[in-house]
Amino acid sequence: MPDSLTTLTELKNRLSALTERQAGTVIVGVAGAPGAGKTTLVEALVRELNGASDDAETQQFAHVPMDGFHLSDRELARQGLLARKGAPETFDACGYAALLERLRAPRSTVVYAPGFERTLEQPLAGDIPVFPAAKVILTEGNYLLLDRPQWQEVRSRCSEVWYCEPDDELRVRRLVERHVRFGKARDRAAAWVRDVDEPNARLVQGSRERADVVIRMPWA
């Protein structure tokens, strides 16, 4: 049964305990359905943990999202998957696992992770520098707990995986608004959430019990 946490203080204490008992780089995954608030949570946590330091080269906590491993629209079109963008098979899960393995290994130089540009809805190579000083990596995405071979490889690179559990009605509302904010007409955004995001959400929700921690949202 996963532990249940609700505050940033509890999450920071959890991370501190992990770093005390594990040598080397700690990687913590944050999973959850589309629109669950994973990115907002991780960004807030990393900001708190890095404190007043604004020098990325010396910060000990880094954020590496799964979204940089979206396949490009051109590749999705080639595979006939463009209309299902965001489903598990539309990501390079093996590449994601390989990056996490590289981040776990001793590092003396910067490692570049891909980012994701929401306005373009495309991945961006070499967008996120992870400096050797970063000893705790927080990585977030929908499918970190999925019981499929490629995603099990991702899970195996993580010290723990936490699951964000928001109010579902609020999550769906927020997801529609996000699609509108990045250029979709409201009716098209609502249809995309209904037909694409929500089947993916149900898949993710089925992986909840594999988490080490369930974060009750909204966190405080």
PLY file of the C-alpha trace (Angstrom):
ply
format ascii 1.0
element vertex 220
property float x
property float y
property float z
element edge 219
property int vertex1
property int vertex2
end_header
0.00 0.00 0.00
1.56 3.37 -0.98
2.34 5.93 1.71
0.14 9.04 1.60
1.68 12.53 1.79
0.09 15.95 1.37
2.63 18.73 1.95
5.87 19.98 0.41
7.51 19.61 3.84
6.63 15.91 3.94
7.96 15.45 0.40
11.20 17.29 1.22
11.67 15.09 4.30
11.08 12.01 2.16
13.75 13.14 -0.30
16.17 13.88 2.52
15.72 10.36 3.92
16.30 8.88 0.46
19.55 10.78 -0.04
20.79 9.70 3.39
20.34 6.00 2.71
21.32 5.89 -0.98
24.78 6.64 -2.32
25.13 8.40 -5.66
22.44 10.17 -7.62
18.84 9.76 -6.48
16.14 9.76 -9.16
12.53 10.21 -8.04
9.71 9.86 -10.54
6.40 11.68 -10.22
3.56 9.99 -12.11
-0.09 10.87 -12.61
-2.84 11.31 -15.17
-2.75 14.16 -17.72
-3.52 17.44 -15.94
-2.80 16.05 -12.47
-0.40 18.88 -11.62
2.86 16.90 -11.81
4.92 19.65 -13.44
3.66 22.35 -11.07
4.45 20.17 -8.07
7.96 19.24 -9.23
8.83 22.82 -10.17
7.69 24.05 -6.75
9.64 21.31 -4.99
12.85 21.93 -6.94
12.53 25.69 -6.37
12.13 25.17 -2.61
14.99 22.69 -2.39
17.45 24.80 -4.37
16.58 27.78 -2.20
18.13 31.14 -3.03
20.66 29.72 -5.49
20.06 30.97 -9.02
23.25 29.39 -10.41
22.10 26.26 -12.28
25.65 24.89 -12.31
25.73 24.55 -8.51
22.13 23.50 -7.80
21.77 20.03 -6.29
18.20 19.38 -7.48
17.17 19.15 -11.14
13.91 18.64 -13.06
13.95 16.34 -16.11
10.44 15.81 -17.58
9.27 12.82 -19.63
7.64 15.13 -22.20
10.93 15.67 -24.03
10.61 12.08 -25.23
7.46 12.69 -27.27
7.99 11.38 -30.78
7.84 14.15 -33.38
4.63 14.71 -35.33
6.41 13.53 -38.48
7.30 10.20 -36.86
3.82 9.85 -35.36
2.30 10.44 -38.79
4.59 7.79 -40.28
3.37 5.29 -37.68
-0.28 6.34 -37.99
-0.31 7.54 -34.35
-0.74 11.30 -34.71
-4.38 11.22 -33.59
-3.28 9.37 -30.42
-0.47 11.75 -29.45
0.16 11.41 -25.72
-0.57 7.65 -25.54
2.24 5.44 -24.15
3.38 4.26 -27.59
3.89 7.85 -28.78
6.95 8.29 -26.52
10.51 7.02 -26.83
10.42 5.13 -23.53
13.71 3.32 -24.21
15.47 6.62 -24.86
13.99 8.00 -21.63
15.26 5.00 -19.65
18.71 5.40 -21.23
18.88 9.06 -20.21
17.91 8.23 -16.61
20.60 5.54 -16.54
23.14 8.09 -17.75
22.03 10.51 -15.04
22.36 7.81 -12.38
25.97 7.12 -13.33
28.83 9.26 -11.96
28.95 12.49 -14.00
31.80 14.95 -14.47
30.27 16.87 -17.39
26.87 18.35 -18.20
24.20 15.96 -19.52
21.63 17.48 -21.87
18.01 16.29 -21.66
15.30 17.08 -24.22
12.52 19.51 -23.39
9.06 20.02 -24.85
7.70 23.22 -26.38
3.94 23.31 -25.74
3.26 26.10 -28.22
4.78 23.97 -30.99
3.77 20.69 -29.31
7.18 19.32 -30.28
10.22 17.98 -28.37
13.39 20.08 -28.27
16.73 18.26 -28.27
19.42 19.38 -25.81
17.08 21.82 -24.05
17.72 21.02 -20.37
21.27 21.02 -18.97
21.82 18.75 -15.97
25.07 19.72 -14.28
27.29 17.36 -12.25
26.28 19.16 -9.03
22.70 17.82 -9.37
22.54 14.80 -7.08
18.74 14.51 -6.95
16.80 14.31 -10.22
13.02 14.74 -10.18
11.43 13.39 -13.34
7.71 13.52 -14.05
5.39 11.97 -16.59
2.24 9.96 -17.04
3.54 6.44 -17.52
6.34 5.86 -15.02
4.32 3.13 -13.27
2.90 1.45 -16.37
3.24 -2.35 -16.38
4.79 -2.64 -19.84
8.40 -3.69 -20.59
9.68 -0.33 -21.90
8.11 1.58 -19.01
9.32 -0.97 -16.48
12.82 -0.04 -17.71
12.04 3.59 -16.82
10.71 2.58 -13.38
13.81 0.51 -12.66
15.99 3.64 -12.96
14.03 5.44 -10.24
14.74 5.17 -6.52
11.04 5.80 -5.90
7.99 6.82 -7.92
5.31 9.07 -6.43
1.75 9.33 -7.74
-0.25 12.59 -7.89
-3.93 12.11 -7.09
-6.01 15.26 -7.73
-9.73 15.86 -7.76
-10.74 14.36 -11.12
-13.26 17.02 -12.08
-10.73 19.77 -11.44
-8.07 17.83 -13.37
-10.25 17.56 -16.49
-11.21 21.24 -16.32
-7.59 22.24 -15.98
-6.60 20.01 -18.89
-9.17 21.59 -21.23
-7.96 25.06 -20.23
-4.36 24.06 -20.93
-5.22 22.91 -24.45
-7.09 26.17 -25.06
-4.16 28.20 -23.72
-1.82 26.53 -26.20
-3.98 27.13 -29.24
-6.87 24.66 -29.53
-10.42 25.94 -29.94
-12.48 25.15 -26.84
-14.72 22.55 -28.51
-11.69 20.84 -30.05
-9.88 20.94 -26.69
-12.84 19.33 -24.92
-13.10 16.64 -27.61
-9.36 15.89 -27.38
-9.57 15.54 -23.59
-12.59 13.23 -23.90
-11.29 11.05 -26.73
-7.50 11.00 -26.17
-6.47 12.29 -22.74
-9.12 10.51 -20.67
-8.44 6.98 -22.02
-4.78 7.66 -21.17
-5.81 8.93 -17.74
-7.68 5.70 -16.98
-4.59 3.73 -17.97
-2.43 5.82 -15.63
-4.95 5.59 -12.78
-4.73 1.81 -13.03
-1.03 2.01 -12.12
-1.58 3.91 -8.85
-1.01 0.95 -6.52
2.54 0.47 -7.84
3.59 3.85 -6.43
5.75 4.26 -3.33
3.88 7.42 -2.34
0.46 8.87 -3.22
0.40 12.66 -3.06
-3.05 13.97 -2.19
-3.68 17.04 -4.31
-3.82 19.95 -3.95
-0.63 19.81 -1.90
0.18 22.56 0.57
0 1
1 2
2 3
3 4
4 5
5 6
6 7
7 8
8 9
9 10
10 11
11 12
12 13
13 14
14 15
15 16
16 17
17 18
18 19
19 20
20 21
21 22
22 23
23 24
24 25
25 26
26 27
27 28
28 29
29 30
30 31
31 32
32 33
33 34
34 35
35 36
36 37
37 38
38 39
39 40
40 41
41 42
42 43
43 44
44 45
45 46
46 47
47 48
48 49
49 50
50 51
51 52
52 53
53 54
54 55
55 56
56 57
57 58
58 59
59 60
60 61
61 62
62 63
63 64
64 65
65 66
66 67
67 68
68 69
69 70
70 71
71 72
72 73
73 74
74 75
75 76
76 77
77 78
78 79
79 80
80 81
81 82
82 83
83 84
84 85
85 86
86 87
87 88
88 89
89 90
90 91
91 92
92 93
93 94
94 95
95 96
96 97
97 98
98 99
99 100
100 101
101 102
102 103
103 104
104 105
105 106
106 107
107 108
108 109
109 110
110 111
111 112
112 113
113 114
114 115
115 116
116 117
117 118
118 119
119 120
120 121
121 122
122 123
123 124
124 125
125 126
126 127
127 128
128 129
129 130
130 131
131 132
132 133
133 134
134 135
135 136
136 137
137 138
138 139
139 140
140 141
141 142
142 143
143 144
144 145
145 146
146 147
147 148
148 149
149 150
150 151
151 152
152 153
153 154
154 155
155 156
156 157
157 158
158 159
159 160
160 161
161 162
162 163
163 164
164 165
165 166
166 167
167 168
168 169
169 170
170 171
171 172
172 173
173 174
174 175
175 176
176 177
177 178
178 179
179 180
180 181
181 182
182 183
183 184
184 185
185 186
186 187
187 188
188 189
189 190
190 191
191 192
192 193
193 194
194 195
195 196
196 197
197 198
198 199
199 200
200 201
201 202
202 203
203 204
204 205
205 206
206 207
207 208
208 209
209 210
210 211
211 212
212 213
213 214
214 215
215 216
216 217
217 218
218 219
